[in-house]
Amino acid sequence: MSFYRKSSDETMEELNTSLNGLSSQEAAKRKERYGANELKEADRPSALQIFIDQFKDLIVIILIVAALISGATGDLKSTIVIIAVLILNAILGTTQTLNAQKSVDSLKSLSVPKVKVIRDGQKQEIDSTDVTIGDLVVFEAGDMIVADARIVDASSLQVNESALTGESHAVDKTVDPIAGEVVIGDQTNMVFTSSQVTYGNGSAIVTDIGENTEIGKISSLIKGATSRKSPLQRSIDEFSKHLSMGIMIICVIVFGLVYWNSGNFMSAAMFAIALAVAAVPEALASIITIVESLSCQKLAKENAIMKSLNSVETLGSVSVIASDKTGTLTQNKMTVNDIYLNETLVKPDQLDLTDKAAQFLMNTMVLTNDSFINGDQKVGDPTELALIELGRKYGITEQNHREKYPRVAELPFDSVRKYMSTLHDIDGQRVLLVKGAPDELLRQTTHVLINGEVREITSDDQVNILNQNNKFAEEGLRVLGYAFRYFDDDELDFKHEDHLTFVGLTSMIDPPREESKEAVAKAIRAGIKPIMITGDHVVTGRSIARKIGIFQEGDMVLDGATLEKMSDEELARDLEKISVYARVAPEHKIRIVNAWQAKGKVVGMSGDGVNDAPALKQADIGIAMGITGSEVSKDAADMILTDDNFATIIKAVTVGRNLFSNIKNAIKYLLTGNSSAIIVVILTTFMAFFDSKFVVPFLAIQLLFINLVTDSLPAISIGMEEGTEAVLDDAPRDPNESILTAKTFKEVISGAILIAIAVMVAYLIGVNTGKGYATTFAFLVLCLGRLFHGFSCRSDLPLSKIGIFSNKNTVYAFLVGLALVALIVFVPAIGGMFGVVSLSLSQILTILGLAFAPTLVVQAIKMIRYSK
């Protein structure tokens, strides 16, 4: 049976301890038996293993084989270039992986260095790692809890468990056992690791340490949660698989045909190598990495730090955003929402402090309160801090007010009475101020203060007050009532808390962030389903969700207890109707994420607490808050919002969608060029059957130069095309959709055929010109033709619409590529390395004309299509 269901005596008996604590000897034995109060570090692959893993891609393997064959045939230059590129790419991948999050390390860092315990009958401070099962720990306001423990003594004890449960307000703690099974947030006689004492003091017997604590269980969930590949990675993997198989089949066929025709094994092998090098987009992985990195830099300026490059594109595919309420959609700060006094509902900024009721209300809010603000430091319960901050808006500083009206005596809050009282001398009169649950206060009330006059309270008065209290509660607001009585004695007792005069009510809420509503509206516009996951109560969750637009007519709210009883089939049936999940545990959050992923959705999860970390890890894209977020949530996430602004997520979605569009255009550019080379190689192979003068059209080093140098810069510049918010008008991309859609495939093939025609014309001119000219003409037309084609791949619109200079990077890339080609043409030593012969001016102009012709045709077609 759980410890929260047992009495404190039963707990001590089971753990063989007492209110005198453990002896030092017994504590040492138990530490040896149970281990230190810390979390184990997760196993990680070595840097060498990560580096080796970079070479397991099928395309990489094909390139390695091509490099080995090139070396065996004496083409060492091609071998060196291919291997150098592969090693560089592997280093980039290894570096990125080694910078990944270390969630368990951050969980360990949550431990407080020192904790107060009773050992050998004496209070002493020890390292938190030395705390063991059965230790009696003592704590007071401001202390962090470092182990899960059963409370044995509580004096007005309140603990903030928001990091664990997601609830923004402190929980009143008791020593009484609890009947039945309850969730963590309702285990009011327990304290948990990572919680903080906000009020009162107490002591507890340690029941769990290290990985057996609730935080430890979350650590296990983080280890169990699997990081999923981004939709782009999955598309590229699938594309690479099909491309690689196609390349191998074509290369084998071409090798066989050439060998059959010529009988020369080495010649056939060179043809096959040329084809493989022409087909494989060697720079694709590096280009995607560079474009994603540039997008990450752009997002960093927009207050979003991406920990994983692929996460940028994943954001663009998100179809569900599951957001934690506290600190993400709300401010994680209790605020006075409405005030009820003088039978009237007023806003916090409408108080008239010349009114007697308003004076009593303000005095009670500030004086029956131990919280304080010192500069940027705020100490105390969030609810009481909200009252202090309201007082400050009216120029009332809590320290000065308490010195002016000192506290003579007090009766602390407890969960039985549900209110507290403090005795003060105010303007020559001794006054008892009372604050607490309105329904309980009314039981002790005989009078009411209305418009400066005290009169006996009537049944109608009580009904009006309770009705207002119920209205507040139905809106998910936290309500406090205020009362007073004049007092003559110096001694204060519980029996004096009667014959009270009722003053008024305040309602409080952890308010939504100002930008949340607009961000939610944008998400819905973008076809994204926003849902709220909170540890708070159903009413509170629904109220906030309705205000910001997440909860709409016909939607459902589900609590953790109900979710626990639902089968996976039942959850899947109602999933798309559920907008709010309340009172949920960490494992529930993972289940919700998994349920959406099972429907094929790309899930983003935002949160800031320790309790959010497993779901952040499991989600396709985990989003943590940089200011209010725990270190655990930050390290488990893929993206951190440095401004804690939910709207930044939508900015990132916009960047992600534009990124995918740009990468798709870059891939289209690469495939068009490579496909044109494949067409030329296959055509010349068949032509060689009929006439031996038709030689290999390209050398391997020429194709590597095109693929790795002149192709890379235009592809990167296409990836840097400026995006717009218009992408939010489209539905999220289907993660199962191939990156090479039917439309894209048609554009690739049509563009490749046009370039191939130009290259074949140049090749035939070169064949009839002399030795070496065929390869030179074909290489230069292919190289320049691909450079020109980069402008056409920027957009589906013609250049006359988007403008040649709207993306200056494409112009710079073209000029750099043109300059490199010029070096090969005009510097004999360099030209010789690439098998290029010297050319006349007329030949150069012919090559330029042929290279530009495909782009001219493509632009003419786009202009005709756009004009319709």
N, C-alpha and C positions, 0 to 999 in steps of 0.2 A: 504494500500500500504506500502511496506517495506521502512524503513527509508533511505536506500541507494539510493532509487529512488526519494527522496525528496531533495530539497535544504536545506541548513543549516537554513535559515530563516523559512522555513516551519516546519522543525523539532522543532526549538525552540518554534514556535507558538503552535504546537500540544502538546508539553510537558509543555507549560506555563512556560518558563524560558527565560533567556537572557544571554548576554555576561558578565553580572555582577554576574551571578550565582544565586543560591537560597539564601534566607535569612535563618538564623539559625532556626527560628520558622517554616518556610515552610519545611525545611529539616527534622525536627523532626516529623512533621505531615506525610510527605511522608514515612518516615521510619516505622511509625506506620501502615500506609496503605499497603505498599509493603513488609514490613518485612526487616530483616537484609540481607546484601549482603553475603550470605553463603549458603552452600548446606546442605540439610537435611540428617540426618543419616538414613540409611536403617534399617528396623526392623530385628532383629536376634533372633533365638530361644534361649531359656535359656539353661544353661548347663544341667539342670535336664531333659529338653525335649529331648536334644540330647542323653543323657544317656538312657532314656526310649526307644528311637527309635532303639537303638542297639539290643533290644530284640524282634523286629518285624519280624525277619527272620524266615522262616518256620522250618528250621533245629533247630534253637535255641528253638523254641516252642516245638518241639518234645523232645528235651533234657530236657526241664523244666518238661514236663509231665512224662518223664522217671524218673526224680529225685523225683517227688512227689510220684509216685507209689513205687519207691524203699523205700522211707521213710515210706510209709504206710505199706509196707511188712516187716519193721524192718531192712532194709539194709541202715542204716544211713550213713555208710562210703561212699557208692556210691553216696548218695544224696549230701553229703558235697563236695565231689570231683567235681561232675558235676556243682553244683552251683558256686563253687569257680572259675572254669575255665570260666564259662559264665560271671561272674562279671569282671574277669581280662580282658577278651576280650572286654567287654563293656567300661571299663575304657580306654583301648588303643584307641578304636574308638572315644570316646568322646574327648580325648586329641588331636587327630589329627584334628578333626572337629573344635575345638576351636582355632586352629592355622591357620585357613583358612584366605584368604585375605579379607581385608576391603577396597574395592576400593573407596567408597564414602569418607571415612576418609582421604584418600590421596588426593582426589580432593579438599577437604576443605583446606588441608595444602598448596595448591598451592597459596593461597591468600597472597599478599604482606601486611605486617603489617601496613604500612603507605602509604598514597597517597596524592598528592597535588591537592587541589580543590580551586575554587573561591567561597567564601561564604561571604555574606554581602559586596560584592565588593572588598574583600581582599583575597590574596592567603594565604592558611593555610594548615597544614598537619592534616589529620584525619586517624582513623583506617579504613582499607579497608572494614570492615563489616558495617561501618556507611555510605558508599557511597549509594546514592539513585537515583531514576529516576529523570532526569532533572538537576543533578549536572553537573557543568562545571569542568572537570578534565584537568590538564595541565601536560605535560610530556616532557622529553628530553632523549637524548641518554643514555641508561643503565636502564631506568625505565621499570618496568613490568606493563602491563595493567591489571586492576583488575575488569573491568566491560565492557560489550559491549557498544560501544558509536559511535555516528555520528560525524565525524571530522568537525570542524568549522574553524580551522586554521592549516595550515601545512607549515613549512619552511624546505625544503629539507628533509622531513620526510620519513624515511624508517623503516619498522617494520618486524621483523622476526616472522613468523607465523608457523614455521615448526612443533611445537608441536601440532598444531591444524589441519593444512592442509597437512603436509608432504612435503612441498616445502622447499628446503634447502637454497634458496637465499632470501634475504630481499625483501619486496614488497614496491614499491614507492606509497606513499599515497597522495591523493588530497582532495579537498573539493567539487569538482564538482559532481552533481547528475549523476546517471547511468541509462540509459534507458534499459528497459526489465529485465527479470529474469536472474540472474547470480548466480553462486555458490559462496561459502564463499571466496575462494581464489581469486576471481575476484571483490570482493566488496572493491574497493580501497579507498573508502571514509569512511570506517568503521574500527574500531579497536576492537579486541576481547580479552576477558579474557585469560590469560596465554601467550599472545604474549609479545614480548620485543622490545622496541624502540632501534634500532641500529645506527640511524643517524638522525640528525636534531632535531626539536622540534615541538610542536603543542598543540592543545587543542581540546576537544571534549565534546559533550553533551551525558550524560549517557542515553541509551535507554532501557537496560535490565540489571537486576542484578540477583544474586543467580541462582536458577534453571531455570530461563528463558533465561539465556545466552546460547551461543553455547556449552560451557563447561557443563552447567547444563543439556542441552539436552543429551549430551554424558553420563552424570551421570544417567539419566533416562534410556538410552539405556542399560547401564551396569546392572541396576536393572532388566530390562526386559529380558536381555540375560540369558538363562538357562544353568546351568552347566550340562553336559551330563555324564552319567555313562561311564566308560571305556569299551572297548570291552571285557576285561577279566571279569569285574564286570557283564556285561550282560551275558556272557557265564556261569559264576559261578551261577548267579541268575537262569538262565534257567536250568542249571544242577541240582542245589539244589531243584528246584521245582519238576522236574521229579523224582529225587532221593527220596525226601521226600514222594511223593505220592506212589512210589513203596514200600518204607519201611513200610508205614502205611498199605497198602493193604496186604503185606506179613505178617506183625505182627498180623493183625486181623485174617488172615487165620490160622496162626500157633496157635494163642491163641484159636481159635475155635476148631481146631483139638485136641489140648492137653486137653482142658476142656472137650470135648466130650469123649476123651479116658479115662481120669482119674477122671473126675467129681470134681477135686480139683481146685477151682478158683485161689487160691494163687499160686499154682504150675504153672498153665497156665499163670498167670500174670508174673511170674519170667522168664518163657521161652520167652515171648513176649518182656520183658525188655532186656533180654540178646541179643535177636536178634536185637532190636533197637539200643542198644549200640554198637553192633558189626558192624552194617551197617553204622551208622553215623560217618563220619570222623570229630570227635570233634575238632581236632587241625588244620583243614584245614584253617580256617580264620586266625588264629594266625600265621601259617606257611607262608601263602601268605604275610601277613603284615611284617613278619621278613625278608623274602627274598627280598621284595620290598624295605625295609628299607636299607638292605645291598647294594642293587643296587644304591640307592640314595647316599649312602656314597661314592661309587665308582665314580659316576658321579660328585660329589662335587669336587673330586680330579682332574676331567677332566674339571673343570670350568663351570659345569652346576648344579645349585641348584634347586632341585625338591621341590615344595611346597606341592604337593599332591603325596602320595605314588603310587596311581594307575596310575598316569601320566607316570610313567616309562614304564609300559607295553603298554599304549596307544601309545606312541611314536613308538613302534615296529610295530603297526598296521597302522600307518599313510600312506595314499595313495596320499594325496595332501598336499603340503606345500605352503600356500599363504603368501608371504613375502612382508613386506613393503620395499620400495627402500631405502629411506633416512635413513642412520645410521645403516641399517641392511645389505643390499647388498653393499651399498656404505659407504664411510668414514664419511659422513655428514661434509665434509670440502672441500670447493672449492679449486681447484688447477689449476695453469696455465698448459694447456695441449700442446699448440703449439703457436709459435710466427711467425708473417709474417712481415718482413722488408727487405729492399733492394731487393724487388721482389722475395724473397726466403722464404721458409718455414723452420724454424729451431725449434729444441726442446729447452725447457727452460734452459737446462744445456750447450747449445752450443753458448750462447751469447759472443761476443767479445767486451768488454767494451772500447777497443781502437777505435772502430768504432763510428763515430759521431751519426748515427741513433740509435745504441744501447744505447749510453749515453743519448740521448734525451728521448728514451723510458723508461729507468730506472728512470731518473729524474721525468718524468711525473707520472709513477706508484707510486713512493714514496711520491712526494710532493703534488700532487692533491689528498690527502688521509689523513683522520683524524684518521684512525685506528692505534692501537699500540699494541705491545706485551711487557709485563712486567713479566718476569719469565714464570710461567705456565699460567698466566692470559692473555687472548686475548680479546681485547675490540674493537668492531666495526663490520661493515658489513662483512659477510663471503667473498664476492667478493674482497673487498679492503684488507682484511687480507691475501688473496691469493697473492696479489701483494707485500705486505710487506714481506711475507715469501720468495718470490722469490728474493727480494732485499737482504735479510739476507744471502741467499745462496752465494751471491757475496760479502759478507762482508759489505754490506750497512745497517747500523742500522738507522731506521726511525727517532729517536730522534736526533741523531747526524747530519743526512742529513738535517733535517729541521732547525737546528740551523745554519748550514753552509750556507744554502740558504733560509733565512727567507721569509715568505709569506708577501707580501706588501699589496695585496688586493685579493678578490675572488668574483666569481659569482657562487653561489651554484647551484647544480643540480636541475632541475625541469622536470616534465614529459612532458612539452610542447617542450622545447628545446632538451631535452634528452642528455645533456652533461653539464659539469662543467668546470670552468676555474679558475686558480690561477696565481697570478703575483709574480715573484721572481727576485732577483738579483743573477745572476749566472755568475761567472768569469768575473765580471765587466760589464755585459750586463743585461739589464732588459728584461725578457722573459715571455711571456704569454704561459702557458702550458694548454692544453685542452684535456679532456678525456671524451668519451661518445659513443653514438650509431654511428657506422661507416657511415651509409647512411646519417645521419644528418650532421656529420662532413664534409663529402665530398661536401655538398651543400655550405659550407663556405670556401672550400679549393681552392687555386689558384696555389699552388706549391707543389712539392713533394721532399723529401730528399732521394736520392739513392746513396749508396756508397760514402758518404761524400760530395756529391754535391747537391745543391738546384737548381731545374729547374722548369719551368712551367709544371703543370700537364696536361696531354693530355687525350683525350677521351678513348684511349686504356688503360692508367693508371687506370682511373676510372673503366672501365669494369673489368680489372684484379683484382682490390681491391674488387669490389662488388661480383665478382664470388667467390673469396676466402671467403668472408663473408658468402655467401650463402652456400658454402660447409660446413663451420663450423656449421651453423645453422641446416643444414640437418642432421648433426651428433649429434644434441641435445646439442651442445656446446653454452655457453654464450660468446658473442664476445664484446670486447671493442676496439675502435679506438683511436689513439693518434696523436696529432698535436701541432704545436707551431707557434708563430710569435714574432719577436722582437718588443719592445714597448718602447716608450719614456715618456709617461705621468705618473703622479702619480694617477690620477683618472681612475677608471675602470668602463666601462659601457657595456651593452649588445651589443651595436653597434660596439664595438671593436672586437667582436668574428667573424671577417671575415678576408679575405686575409691570411688564415692559410696555413701552410706548413705541409703536411701529412707525418707522420713518419712510422706508422705500426699498426698492429692488434695483440691482444692476444685473444686466445680462452681458456675458462675455463670450468671445469667440476667438479662435485662432483664424484670423481673416484670410481670405484668398489674396494671393498676390495680385496687384493691379493689372499686370499684363497677362494673367492666366486665362481670362475669358477670351481675349482676342486670340491668344495662341491656340486655344482649344477650337475656336471657330475656324482658324486657318487649317488646323489638322483635319477637321471634318471636310472642309473645302477640298483638301488634297486627297480625300478618299481614305483617310486614316481613322480607325476606330479608337477613340481615347477611352480608357477605363481607369477607375480609381481603385487602388488597393490600400486599405488603411487598417491600422490596429485599433482605431477608434470605434465608437458605437455606431450602429446602423443609422440612427436618426441624424447624428452629427455628419456622418459620411454622405448621406443622401442630401442633406441641406447644403453642404459645400458644393457637391457635384451639380446640384440644380442651379446654384448661383453662377457657376462658371460654364454651364452648358454641356457638361458630360452626361448628366442624368436628364433624359427627356421623356416625354409622355410615352408610356408603354414599356419603359425599361424596367429591369429588375434590380433589386438589392439583395445580396446574399451574404450571410454571416458565416464565420469560420465553422461554427458547430454544425450548421446545415450542410456546408460544403464537405465536411468530414464524412457525413452520412451518405453523400451522393456517390453513385457509381460513376466510372469514367464515361459510360454511355449517357447517363442522365446529365452530366456536366456538358458533354458535347452537344446534347440536344438544346440546352438553354444558353449555351455559351455566348452566342451573338446578341442575346437580349439582356445579358447581365452587364451593367455599367459600373456598379459599385460593389466591392467586396469589403466587408467590415469585420473587425475582430479576427483577423487572420494571423496564423503563425507562419514562420519562414518557409516551412515545407509546403504550406498552402500556396504561397506565392510561386514556388517552383512548379507546382501542379498546374496552376493557371497558365503560366508561360508555356508549359509542355502541351497543354490542351490546345492552345492557339497554334503552336507549331505543328501539332498533329493534323491540323486543318490546312497546312501548307502556308500559313501566314508567317511573315517576317516580323518578329516581335522586338520592340524596343521597351526597355524597363528603366524608369527613372526612380531614384530614391536617394536618401542621405543617411539612413541609419544602419547600424550593424545588422539589424534584422532584414535589410534589403539585399545584403551582399550575395547570398546564394542565388537569388533570382536574377540579380544583375549579371552574375557569371553565366547563368544558364541561357539568358536571353540572347537573341542574335546581336543586339546592341545594348550594352549596359551603360546607363547615363547617371553619373553621380554629381552631387552638388559640391562645388569647390570651397564655399565659405562655411556652410553649416554641416557639410557632410563629414561622416566619420572616416578615419583613414582606411578602415576596412572597405567601406563602400567605394572609396576612390580607387583602391587597388584592385577591386573586383570588376570595376567598370571599364568600358572601352573608351568612354568620353567623359570628361569632367567639365562642368560649366563653372567658369571662374566667377560669374556674376549671379549664380543660383537662379538664373532667369529661365523659366519654362519656355519663353518665347524664343530663346536661343536654339532650342531643339528644332523649331520649325525653320529657322535660318539654316541650320545644319542639314535638314532634310532637303531644302532648296539647293544647297551646294552639292549634296549627294546626288540628287537627280540630274543636275547639270553635269556633274562629273561623269556619270554613266553615259550620258549622251555624248560627251566629248570623247570618252574612251572608245565608245562604239564607233565613232567617226574615225578615230585614230586607227583602230583595228581594220576598218573598211579601207582606209588608205594603204595600210601595210599589205593586206590580202590582195588588193587590186594589183599592186606592183608585183607581188610574188606570183600571183596567178598568171600575169602577163608573161613573166619569165618562164613559167612552167609550159605555157602554150608554145612559146618559141622553141624551147628545148625539145618538146615532143615532136613538133613539126619538122625541125631540122633533123631529128633522129630518123624519121620516116623518109625524109628526102635523101639521107645518106645511103638508103637502100638502093637508090637509083643512080647516084653519082657520088663518088668519093670526094669530090671537091667541097661538098657541104660538110664543113668541119664543126666542131663543138662551138656554139655561138658565144659562150661565156666561159671565162676561167673562174675557178672557185674563188680566187682572191678578189676578182671583180665583183662577184655577187655578194661576198662578205662586206666589201666596201660599201655597196649600195644598201644592204640590209642594216649594217651597223653604224654607218656614218651619215650618208646623205638621206636615208630614210628616217633616222632617229630624230633629228632636229625638227623636221616638219611634223612628225607624229606628236612630239612633245608640244609643239606650238598649237596644234589642233586641240590637244588636251587642255590648253590654257584659254580656250575660247570663253568669253564672258557669258554668264548665264543670266536668266531673268526669272522673276516669280511666276511667269506663265506656266512653268512646269507644275505648279501646285494645282492647276486646273485639270491635270491628268490623273487617272487612277494609279495607284502604286503598281510598279512593274511586277509581273508574275515571276517569282524567283525560279520557276522551272522553265521559263522561256529561254530558248537558246539565244546566245548573243548574236548568232548569225541567222536572223529571221529570213523569211522568204523574200521580203522587200530588200533587205540588205544584201542577200545573196545575188539577186538580180542586178543590183547596182554594182557589186563587185565584178560579176562576170561581164557585164556590158562595158565597164571601164577597162577591164583587163583585155578584152577583145580589141578595143580601140587602140590601146597602147601596143598590144602584140602586133597589130597590123602595121603600125608605124615602125616598130622594131624589125619586122620581117622585111619591109621595104628597104630599110637601111641595110639589113644583112645581105639582101640580094644585090644591092648596089655595091657593097663591099666585096662580095664574092667575085664580082666581075671587074673589080678595080685592081686587085692584086693580093699577094700573100699578107696576111695579118689585118687587112682592112675589114673583112667580114666581122671579126671579133671586135675590132675597134668601133666600127659603126654601130653594131648591135649594142655594145656596152654603153656607149655615150648616149644614144637615143633612149635606151631604157632608163639610164640614170637621170637624164634631164627631163624625160617624159614624166617620171615619177615625182620629180621636184615640182613641175608645173601642176601636176594633178593634185598636189597638196592643197592648193587654193580651192579646188572643187569639192574637196572632202570636208570643208569647214562646216557646211550647212546644206540643207536641202534647197535653200533659196539660192538664186544666182548672185554672183559677186556684185552686180549692179544694184542689188537690194541691200545686202549686208555691208558692202564697201570693202575694198581691198585693204585699206589701212585701219579698219576697225579692230583688227587683231594684228598689231604690228609685229608680234612674235613670228607669225607665219612669213612675213616679208623678210625679217632678219634671218630666219631659217633658210629661206630660199637663197638669199644672197650668200650666206656662208656655204651652202651646198654648191652654188654656182662657182664660188671662189676655189673650192677644193677640186672641182672638176677642171677648172682652168689650170690649176697647178699640174694636174695629170697631163693635160693637153699640151701645155706650153713649156714644161720643164722636162726635157728628155730623160733625165736620170729617174725621175719619179714615174714618167710614162712607161719607161722600160720595165719597171717593177710590176706594172699592171698590164703589160702586153699591148700597150697602145702605140701605134705608129704615128709618125708626123703627118700633119694634115695641112691642106691648102685652105685659103680663106673661103673659097666656094664650097669646099667640102664641109667646113665648119658651119657655114650658113645653111647648108642642106640639112645637117644634123639638127640644128636649132629649129628649123621649120618643121621637120618631121616630129620632133619632140613636143612642139607646141600644138600641133594639129589635134590630138585627142582632147586636150583641155578646151580648145576652141569649140569642138563639136559638143562636148558635155555642157558647156555654158550656154550654147545656142539652144539646146534641148530644154535646159532649166528655164531660160527666159520665155520660151514658147509656152511651157507648162505653167509658169507663174502668171503669164498674161491672161490665161483663160479664166 
